[in-house]
């Protein structure tokens, strides 16, 4: 997966490099977890097993990754998954088409999840998403994982961002 291409804040550029791209994801097994709840302990989670409400540490992620470090939202983290969906109606890998479908959904879901004030400069939050790469597209990857992250580039969140806007 990869993140959306254009982010306004300079700190977001750092996050884009850190979040990178999920591609050629293997069959990593995810740890046992409650099927309807975010993680309850720090653990690596298969990139395709993330759930809404999972808090993640993205600072050490490279350009490609198969698992993501997740933590309980009460522990230091820099991002939280806000919405997950599959792309539809895009027959061939096309980054522009992916952005056109993912960006409005992820932005709206950030507002719905955090609250209308989330984008205020004082909150230090912005939104982004993981999406397919050309290689992962060939393997059937159509998943978009929307997230809200801290623009500081640090793990300075210690609670869920849900409803904080």
N, C-alpha and C positions, 0 to 999 in steps of 0.2 A: 504494500500500500504506500501511497505517498500523500503529502499534505497539499492543500490548495496553493496555487502559485503566487498569489499577490497578497501581501499582508502589509498594512500601513506602518505599524510601529517598528522601529529598528530592532527592538527586543524580539519581535516576532520572527525576524529573520534568523536569529539564533535558535529559536524553537523549531523553525522549519528544518534547519540542519539537524537538530537533535532528534526530531520525530521521524524524519526520513521517510523511507518507503518500505512497506511490507511487500515482499515479492517472493515467489517460489516457496511459499510457506509449506513446510512439511507436515507430517502427522504428529506433531508434539502433543503429548497428552496433557490435559489440564489437570490441576489438582482437584481433589474432591471439594465441592463448594455447594452452598445452598443454591438450588436451582432458581430462586427468585430474588436473591439478595446479592449485594456487592460482596467482595472478598472480606473475610473477617480476620485475616492474618496476612503479613507480607509474603508474597509469593510471585513467582513467574507464571504468567497466564498466556496460553497460546493466543496469538494475535487475533484469531478468528473466534475466540471464546470470551472476548471482552463483553461486558454488559453495561447497560445504562446504570450510572451510579458508581461504577468502578473509578477509584482514584488511582492515578498512575504517576510514575516517576519517569519522565521522558529524557532527562538530561544525558543519560548514557546510551541512548538508542542511536544507532548509526543509520546509514542510508537504507539498509535492508535489515529486517529482523523477523524472527519467527515467534518470539515471545516478548511480553511486555511486563516490566516490574509493576506490580500492583500493591497497594497498601490500604489498610483501613483509612478512611478519610480523616480520622483523628491524628494520623501520623503525617509527617512532612511529605508533601507531594507538590507537583506543579500543574496537574491537569486532571480533568474529570470527564468521563464519557457521558454525553447528554442525549444521544440518539443514534440508532443504528438502523440502516436500511440497505436494500439492494437496489442498484441502478436498474432501470428498465428502458427499453426502446433504443438502446445504443448498440447497433450490430457489430461495430468494429471499435477497437480501442481508439479513442479520440479525446485527448485531454480537455479540449475546449468544451466538448459535449458533456464530459464528466463534470467539469466545473459549473457549467450552466445548470445542471440538474442538482448537484450537491450543494453549491453555495447558498442558494436561497433557502433550502430546507434546513441546512445546518445553522444558518444565521437565525432563522425563525425559532428553531428548537433551542438555541442558546437563550433567546429572549424568553421563551416559554419556561425553560428550566431554571434560569437564574433570576429572571425578572427584567423588566424593561430598563432599569437603570444600570445593567451590567456593563454597558459600554462606556459609562462615564469614566473619564481619565482617572479619577480618584480610586476606582475599584481595582485598577491594574489588571483587568481581565480582557481577553479577546476570545474569539472562536476560531476554530480551524477544523480540519478533518484528515483522517487517513483514507486513502483511496487506492484503487488498483494501479499497478504499473503495467507497462506493455507486456512484460513477461508473465505476471500473475494473471492478467486478462486472458492469456492463451490457456491458462489452467482453470478458467471458469470463475475467477475472482470478480465479483461485482459489488462487493460490500463497501459501504461507506460508514465509517465510525466518526460521528461528530463529537467534538470536544470543546470545552472551555478551558483555557489555560491562563496562567499568570504571565504577564508581560515582563516581569522582572528577570526571567531566566533562572530563577532560583526556586528551590522547593520551600516556598514560604506560605503555602496553604496548609492549614491544620484542621480544617473542617470542610464539609461538603459545601459547594457553592450553590446548591439547590435553594431557590427562594431568597437569595441574598441580595438581589438587585434592587 
